[in-house]
Amino acid sequence: MTGYPIDKIYEEASFIAYYFHWPHEQIMSMEHRERRRWCEEISKINRNLNDDGKEKPNNPFDVFNKR
């Protein structure tokens, strides 16, 4: 059985912590699926805030919607 890659865990945790300022313990106690969902929701919020109705190239930092 292969575990979830540690670099992806840190990527998700830092993304959530940066935007929501949640403590490390709270983020790391989440299941992967829940962390991933929060990352998707944060990305959605950012896309909506940045949407001005014009077509834009993909954001290279929007890593959670490339998978």
C-alpha positions as CSV (number, residue, x, y, z in Angstrom):
1,M,0.0,0.0,0.0
2,T,1.4,3.4,-1.0
3,G,0.8,6.4,1.2
4,Y,0.0,9.8,0.1
5,P,3.2,11.7,-1.0
6,I,4.5,13.9,1.9
7,D,5.3,16.8,-0.5
8,K,1.6,16.9,-1.5
9,I,0.5,16.9,2.2
10,Y,2.8,19.9,2.8
11,E,1.5,21.6,-0.3
12,E,-2.1,21.2,0.8
13,A,-1.4,22.2,4.4
14,S,0.5,25.3,3.5
15,F,-2.2,26.4,1.0
16,I,-4.9,26.1,3.6
17,A,-2.8,27.7,6.3
18,Y,-1.8,30.6,4.1
19,Y,-5.4,31.5,3.1
20,F,-7.4,30.5,6.2
21,H,-4.7,30.9,8.9
22,W,-5.8,27.6,10.6
23,P,-3.3,26.0,13.0
24,H,-1.0,23.2,11.9
25,E,-2.6,20.7,14.2
26,Q,-6.1,21.3,12.9
27,I,-5.0,21.0,9.2
28,M,-2.9,17.9,9.8
29,S,-5.7,16.2,11.7
30,M,-7.9,16.3,8.6
31,E,-8.3,13.3,6.3
32,H,-6.7,13.8,2.9
33,R,-10.1,14.1,1.2
34,E,-11.1,16.9,3.6
35,R,-7.9,18.8,3.1
36,R,-8.2,18.4,-0.7
37,R,-11.8,19.7,-0.6
38,W,-10.7,22.8,1.4
39,C,-8.0,23.5,-1.2
40,E,-10.5,23.2,-4.0
41,E,-12.9,25.6,-2.2
42,I,-10.1,28.2,-1.6
43,S,-9.2,28.0,-5.3
44,K,-12.8,28.5,-6.2
45,I,-13.0,31.6,-4.0
46,N,-9.9,33.0,-5.6
47,R,-11.1,32.4,-9.1
48,N,-14.4,34.1,-8.4
49,L,-12.7,37.1,-6.8
50,N,-10.4,37.4,-9.8
51,D,-13.0,36.9,-12.4
52,D,-13.7,40.0,-14.5
53,G,-15.5,38.2,-17.3
54,K,-12.4,38.0,-19.5
55,E,-10.8,34.8,-20.7
56,K,-7.6,34.2,-18.8
57,P,-4.7,31.7,-19.1
58,N,-4.6,29.0,-16.5
59,N,-3.0,30.1,-13.2
60,P,0.2,28.1,-12.7
61,F,-0.3,28.4,-9.0
62,D,-3.7,26.9,-9.0
63,V,-2.2,23.5,-8.4
64,F,-5.2,21.8,-6.9
65,N,-7.3,21.9,-10.0
66,K,-4.6,20.4,-12.3
67,R,-5.1,16.9,-10.9
